[in-house]
Amino acid sequence: MNWDALFGQNYYVRVTNEERRYLALDPIRDNWDITQYYSKTNITYTRTTVFWDKDEIKKIIYEENRLPVGQTVPAYREITEHDTSLRTEGREKLIPLTSRGKLKPVTASNILSVTPFGCSFHFSIDRRYPTAQEQENPQVLMAIYNSRNYGFGRCRAQFDVHRRHGAHPVFLR
């Protein structure tokens, strides 16, 4: 089965350009071209969306869904968005970041293997490991925010939200 039939065309977490401001992410510009790469291994379905400004990759959105056999609702979902600046030769070869590097073909795995230059946003829902207290419709939400890293270290915030009566978000450092 294909991605759209299982999960739809939209991302399960939609971040608007206005919301990207608060996550320190660059907005998606209207003039950027979009390329999507799909992959399936066993129970894991991935979609990597690449945003191009001419021959330069400006933003990457990676989405992963794990759909166990016989189930219709993913047990694990994650989405990661990060800003970057990867130059290419005609959108076919990644230009190395150092003088010792070699040209690599533009593939999802080669693009994701490069450490992002800008900010990153990660969000995941994991329904695989419910605790005894969360037996009715368990849901754990995590958001990880990494600030721009200019040698000052990274800032990380993680939120766990358990959907049960009277639960409150917990901030972890």
N, C-alpha and C positions, 0 to 999 in steps of 0.2 A: 504494500500500500504506500501511496506517496504522502509527503509532508502535509500538503493542503487538506487532503482527505482526513488525516488524523488530527491535526492541530490547527488548521486554518492558516490564512495568509498573514494575519496580524501577529505581533508579539503579544505574549500574555501579560507583559508589563509594558504599558505605553508611557514613555517619558516624552513630554512636549518640550519644545524649545524653551518655553518659559520656565519649566521645571529644571531643565538642564543648567540654567543659570545658578540655581541653588545647589547643584551638585558639582559646580565648577567644571562642567563639561561644555565644550563648544557646541553651538547650535548646528543643526543640519541645514545646509544651504540648499535653496531650490535648484541651483545650477549644477549640483553634484550629480554624477552618474552613479548608478547602483548595480552591483554584481552580487549574486547570491550563489553560495556553494552549499550543497547538501551532502550528508553522509549518513550511513546507517551501519552499525555494527551490533550484531546480536539484538539487544533490547534498547540500545542507545541511538537516538535520532538527533543529529546536529544540523544547524543552519548557521552559516557564517555570512553576514551581510557586510560588504565592503563599499565604502563611499569614496568616490574618486573626484578629485579636482584636477582636470587634465590628466597627466600621467602620474599623479601623486595620490597615495592612499591617505585620506584625512581622518577617517573614523571607521571603527570596526564594531559590529554588534554580533556577539556569539550567543547562540541559544542552544540549550541541550535539554532533551526530554528523555527520560527512561521509562519505557512502557513495558512492564512485565507481560509475558505471554498470557493471553486470555483476559487481560484487563483493558478497560477503555479509558481509565483515568491514569495519567502518568504518576508514578510513585515518587519521582524526583524531577524537578524542573529548575533550570537556572538560566539567567541571562546576564551577560557581561557586556558593557559598552565602554570603549575607551577611545580617546583621542590619540592620534599618532601622526607621523609625517614620514611615510615610507616612499622613497622615490623609485620609479620603475623605468625600464626601457620599453616604451611602447605598450605598457600594461601586460607585458609578457614575461619580463625578468625583473626580479628585485635587485636593486643596486645595493651592494654591500655597504655597511655602515663604516667599516674600517678599510684600510688599504690592504690588509691581509685577507679580506673576505673574497668570496667568489659569487658570481651571478647565480641566482636560484630562480627556478620557475615560479610564477605567481600561482600558488595553491593555498588552500585554506590552512593547511598545517604549516607551511613556510611563513605565511603572514602572522599566524598566531604564535610562532616560536620567537618572534622579536618582542623584547620587552617594550611596553607602551611608553611613548614619550610624554604624554600628557596625563590627564586625570582618568580614573577608571571608576566605574560603578558596577557593583555586582549584587545580584538579588537572587535568592534561591528559596524554593519551597521543597521540603523533604517530608514525605509521608511514610517513609520506610520504618522508622524507629519510634513508635509512640510509647510513651511511658504509661504506667498504671493509672495516673491521674488524668490522662488525655485519651481515654478510650472512645469517647464520643467525638467523632470527626476531628482527629488531630491535625494540626497544621503548625509548622514552625517556619517563621519568616526571618530571613537574615538579609541585611543590607550592609555592604562593606564599601566604605568610601576612602579612596586614597587621594590625598591632595597632590598637587604638582610637586614632583620630587626634584628640587634643584640643589641637592646636597644637604638638605635640612632634615632628612628623614621623611617618613610617611605617617600620615594621620589615619587611624583606623577606628571606625565606629561600627559596632555590631549590635543589632537589635534582635531579640528573640521574642516573638509574640505567640502566645499559646491561645487558641480560640476555645476558651471555656468561660463560664460565667464569672465575672468579676476579675478576670486576668488583666494585668497591665503590662506594657512593654518594659523590658529590663535592659538597661544600658550597661554594656560590658566594655572595659578598657583593655 
